[in-house]
Amino acid sequence: MEFDLPLIWFGIIIFATLMYIVMDGFDLGIGILFPFIHDEDDRDVMVNTVAPVWDGNETWLVLGGASLLGAFPLAYAIVLEALTIPLLIMLLALIFRGVAFEFRFKSSAETKPFWDKAFMFGSIIATFAQGVVLGAFISGVSVDGQRFSGSSFDWLSPFSLFCGFGLMLAYALLGATWLVKKCTGTLKTTMQQLAKVLAICLLMTIGIVSLWTPFVQPNIALRWFSLPNLFYFAPVPLLVLLCTKALIRALNTEDDYRPFLLTLALIFLGFSGLGISIWPHIIPPTISLWQAAAPESSLGFMLIGALMIIPLILAYTFWSYYVFRGKVTKDAGYH
Amino acid sequence: MFDFDATVLARIQFAFTVSFHIIFPAITIGLATYLAVLEGLWLKTNNQIYQQLYQFWVKIFAINFGMGVVSGIVMAYQFGTHWSGFSAFAGSVTGPLLTYEVLTAFFLEAGFLGVMLFGQNKVGKKLHFFATCMVATGTVISTFWILASNSWMHTPQGFEIIDNRVVPIDWWQIVFNPSFPYRLTHMTVAAFLSSAFFVGASAAWQLLKGNDTPAIRKMLSMAMWMALIVAPLQAVIGDFHGLNTLEYQPVKIAAMEGHWRNEGNEPTPLILFAMPDMDKQTNHFSLEIPGLASLILKHDITKQVPALTEFPAEDWPNVPLVFWSFRVMVGLGVLMILAGVWSLYLRRKQTLYSNRLFLRLVLLLGPAGLIATLAGWFTTELGRQPWVIQGLMRTQDAVSSHSVTHLSLSLMMFVICYFGIFGVGYRYMMRLISKGPVSQGIEHHG
């Protein structure tokens, strides 16, 4: 076989993760933004902008998990065992916010505030836990032979907690610019103002994480700060700066689409920086993606399906977004 | 009683979360197809009754689907968090199957669900019907892959073991492993049957309350036709599944039958009731029909069924649990068959909608399909123990190395959250069902 199957699958998993971060990111962001919006009608509008699509968005998380199990069983086993606690917290939080989509509209006036809170805290906690998972993953996982050799709380570090906050900012910014695109009136203006603050906070966070990461893992410092790598990678931080600047400028206009698209670009850049840092490990800092890969027969079998079906999924997902295009207003009457 | 070790706790947690989860897909599979049929009939006949029923059931479907999705994501991650040994050993087989399930089923369901629930005014009628059909198709495809994966754990083939890892050799053999056809049909039919009784009980409830409308009559009628045809069919499929299990997992059959030892040439009796005792290797208070197990399982009254004592005791499952969960399943199955037959009789006497005793029975059997489904899963999964993959990997080698404290805490969290959340979801569903279908006007989802 001339194709490097593990590498292709690494690419597909990165793609699925990125799709997840971007898509579930903006709908988790809606929940993170709940504390800033108190009007019940506005909250209904916010939830209605994502109600038809959140389910598909979250499916990318399942694809990430399933294809990691199929393509890199060893990484799935070791990384998930190491990160059990934050993952369980994330799963439970996702349950609360997931059912809240339906329950908010089925509940009586007395219980609705409870499901509002479930949606808000569910989104916040799930996001924070995902950020912690990401941070702990970058920091590395102790492995002895083929098994996880650390303790249940290895994931807990100032760095991983900071990544939790960072991801909350990123999702909130995605949510805010999504709402700029989907809403009108005061809700839109509020989101434009909020997005500017969030963008600046996120820029600072990206800066801090970038400076902090090399100290967490010496290999990462070597990767970034050795020549000639430094020249190749220098555009990443530069592009981040330019992106943020363009984003803030766009938020000062009435433009609907540009803020969201620029936020996507910003997230993409941040994510690629992360990729540069951990490459080529699937269990940092020791096990490479080739060492953890499933047998070729598994990778090949999965690849046929992935190559045929993922384009189809993208097509009907796009169609679904197209059906629900345009602004959402109070009298949309979904529920 | 708190002498649980880590493996037992991890098993309880898995059993608990998967049992909660399976209820939702079981209903979703049946309801999605039911909704597609209703919408198709409405498009074809333009009869408002079908539209009313669609509008009514789609709301209940939506709650149920949401709960299914969120409890399902837990499953996709629990293989790694709690069963890392299993994932590292056999992920090369179960992972690709799960990936195919996500690609061909989960995305299909989720992608078209939005249009199905919220798109009635956004797309044409035919396109909306198409979306409903895609969601229904997704649920069935999902059953296909997850049962392929599960069946492989019972009757593994098509692989080699290299460096203490499963290496797939032949995917056709892996997917279409010996127990797969039986398991797939048994589970799909179980989902249809569960939904039929769920729908039928909802109708019976309304009729008992005196809410007698054409739509509610139609609901009961469709459900009872389904029960009449599908419940006996399920018994036949179950019989074939049993024969397959006898061939590949004889210890499980011996446990299901509570059959400890063969004496002389005596044919194997069918034990109706007993208290199996694993220490003494015998049954207490046993009530049996001579030779009947030979007849059912061997289709020959003279042949013996393999007994537990013919296998090493360390390969036995927990006999009382398997024995009793099997009987719960069969008992409920018999009741469902009877209800179906009775409905036919009442239909001919034209008292199907007014016989209160019958309606009460149907109401009582509302959860019967679901309980039978759970009992069936308990039988087959507990019956495979102590193996996680039959003959290949023992459950104790599959578990992650978490501490007992850690596992107790996470189990407690799951129990509290699941009972809380899904209890509320159940209440909302019941509230919707108690209102019954609305007879006039077009209503939006929600």
Interface residues (C-beta under 8 A of the other chain):
Chain A: A51 P52 V53 D55 G56 E58 T59 L61 V62 L63 G65 A66 S67 L68 L69 G70 A71 P73 L74 Y76 A77 I78 V79 L80 E81 L83 T84 I85 L87 L88 L91 L92 L94 I95 F96 G98 V99 F101 E102 F103 F105 K106 S107 Q146 R147 F148 S152 A294 P295 S297 S298 F301 M302 G305 A306 I309 I310 I313 Y316 T317 S320 V323 F324 G333 Y334 H335
Chain B: A62 I63 F65 G66 M67 V69 V70 S71 G72 I73 V74 A76 Y77 F79 G80 T81 H82 S84 G85 S87 A88 F89 A90 G91 S92 V93 T94 G95 P96 L97 L98 T99 Y100 E101 V102 L103 T104 F106 F107 L108 E109 A110 G111 F112 L113 G114 V115 L117 F118 G119 K122 V123 I162 R165 V167 P168 I169 W171 S400 S401 H402 S403 H406 S410 M413 F414 C417 I421 V424 G425 Y428 R431 L432 H444 H445 G446
